[in-house]
Amino acid sequence: MASFIEDYALIGDCHTAALVARDGSVDWLCFPRFDSGACFAALLGTQENGRWLLSPASQIKSIQRRYRKGTLVLETDYETEDGAVTLVDCMPPRSKESDLVRLIVGRRGQVRMRMQLIIRFDYGSIIPWVRGTNNGIHAIAGPDILVLQTNVALQSEGLATTAEFTVSEGERIPFVLMWHPSHEPTPPDR
């Protein structure tokens, strides 16, 4: 978790926003609006209050961050002993649903990555019911549903969803987290 607020970068879609730490952890996110209860609230407590970490599994030698010119698309470059990857984070302008898109891009070598998703609705107070799908998970609690779609194999670990995978040079691995109200049908698996 980041130590200071200045260690965070902001991404958003004009309806809500997320705070992304230098270590690749989304520690704050309210879906679907700014005034909604947070589903990631590690910023105010611990990782058990909800977060979404995507980071190299090995020792990180350097981290560089930037926004793509004229956008809120955040790019974080990680250098490790085994190679280099870029984590691209954005929240595209929405049509109907809120999305948080995270893309791992292999730049050099092969980098072992780790993912930890801890969903806690209402500022960390509500643990959702989670079920696996062909390409991700559905997490539901009361009026909220989060759907994670990815081609990476996911595991349940305690009350978190985790993954370990390797990214090679030139490879792109997407993760898409979508929110929608529980009274609407969930989007089909892609």
Steps between C-alpha positions, in 0.01 A plus 500: 500500500620852423625703795398845383215636290754634249598137425161454331392579144139578408307336217131558429209508257337835603248311719741338745874458557760261636830556678789280382810457718852476358506128587205436264229484767166673443438605860191717447204461264134593531270335244294625319525864617725720711241495780455119497643278771858394426568142388875556549577695818854390597593869490310543828595173667681187391486282190216311671284809437526421129761549230610373158872433468678428169876497542819310419545207738877547519712787633425826315813693402328817380155652450414783261151645449337736256167589346453470126497855367164668543338201675448331835650179361770407752810304394728350765831345387652230722860383455597169659803269481315283244354770276269798473123545483261792475171509691240713320205614714193688377128546543353547151214746446193298579200411297297315762731322745804614692825328399851492636740367237850377589741376233838337559740552209825300481787725388811287561576146618249303703353645818311296758192696611257472790142614535296536817139617489328566832150635442332659802188702432386792718847618609624155595202391710329258255669186369336391173399155387745406221461235232736404222411526130670373185710816482494665841270550797167655601485662845159601638390670821161666536446747215853471359667260258860508384604283206869435433584372154846368410662202330734449796423200723366624833505334842298557814728564796316564822266791430706624202544411134863452396709407198863453401599513135793583275508781243744472209634775275228615258219329692190689622280367780174687569288518815160673493298567816139608436235620744126476450196490728388156612146543363632497141625186326876447519693549178580180309843342529718627220 
